Amino acid sequence: MTVDLLLYLLCGLTAGLLGGYLGLGGGIVMVPFLTVIIGMNIKAAVPISVAAIVVNSIASSTEYLKKGMVDLELVMILAIFMAMGNITGSILSNYVPATSVRLIFTVVLVYTAFAFVKSKPLGEQTAFTDNRRRYLPLCMLLIYITGTLAALIGIGGGVVLVPLLFLIIGLPLTTARGTSSFLVGFSAAAATAVYFFNDRLDLAVTPPVILGILLGGKVGGYLGTLARPLVVKVLFFVVMLYLAFRLAHEPLMRLL
């Protein structure tokens, strides 16, 4: 029992460090850790991951907020659509085959990874206000879809949110990471409520995972404010390809 608690704590700590540093929710580490290493059923791992993402967002976002690296105007607008998507995804999780969702999200992640690497020069500060007016309706739709898929597979959605805010809206990379981290928490809270009221949240496992992600997210968020954009790009590329592999491996093996 003690070993299990330490594993859950380690899971949260690792996810918090990586998620806070990159502006992600942490689910990209947590779901594979819970399912592959600990052996938990993915249907049980997803609600735990979503609940812990709320805490990780709060832990890591405080550091970005202190340094003015969160676009609160965008958060107020986009959080509504992200939350709507998360609620939709958590409800659809009872009906949509996990295999289909994994394969769709794999395609999105691979495309985003390469698009992020080939993006504009890192030092370029764009006039993102103009891009906001032009592309905000498109971003609302994409964020709703992202929220739906994120809730289905138990990730925060930052792997899509950060490139979306950076490449389409035109936010500086550090601000995109901070805004994503803050936004993910609001939306994940909505999905967590749905899972809780449907009795799908394991209250015995969730607390140690949340404790670990709280500690890791605080440290990761602080380190993220000091990170060089080139380092973030490389890590983002690696993390997204890793997630794509983890999502696609099992469904593809069944087809072969």
Sequence and secondary structure as in RCSB ss.txt:
>XXXX:A:sequence
MTVDLLLYLLCGLTAGLLGGYLGLGGGIVMVPFLTVIIGMNIKAAVPISVAAIVVNSIASSTEYLKKGMVDLELV
MILAIFMAMGNITGSILSNYVPATSVRLIFTVVLVYTAFAFVKSKPLGEQTAFTDNRRRYLPLCMLLIYITGTLA
ALIGIGGGVVLVPLLFLIIGLPLTTARGTSSFLVGFSAAAATAVYFFNDRLDLAVTPPVILGILLGGKVGGYLGT
LARPLVVKVLFFVVMLYLAFRLAHEPLMRLL
>XXXX:A:secstr
 HHHHHHHHHHHHHHHHHHHHHT  SHHHHHHIIIIIS   HHHHHHHHHHHHHHHHHHHHHHHHHTT   HHHH
HHHHHHHHHHHHHHHHHTTTS HHHHHHHHHHHHHHHHHHHHTSS TT    HHHHHHHHHHHHHHHHHHHHHHH
HHHT  SHHHHHHIIIIII   HHHHHHHHHHHHHHHHHHHHHHHHHTT   TTTHHHHHHHHHHHHHHHHHHHH
H  HHHHHHHHHHHHHHHHHHHHHHHHHHH 
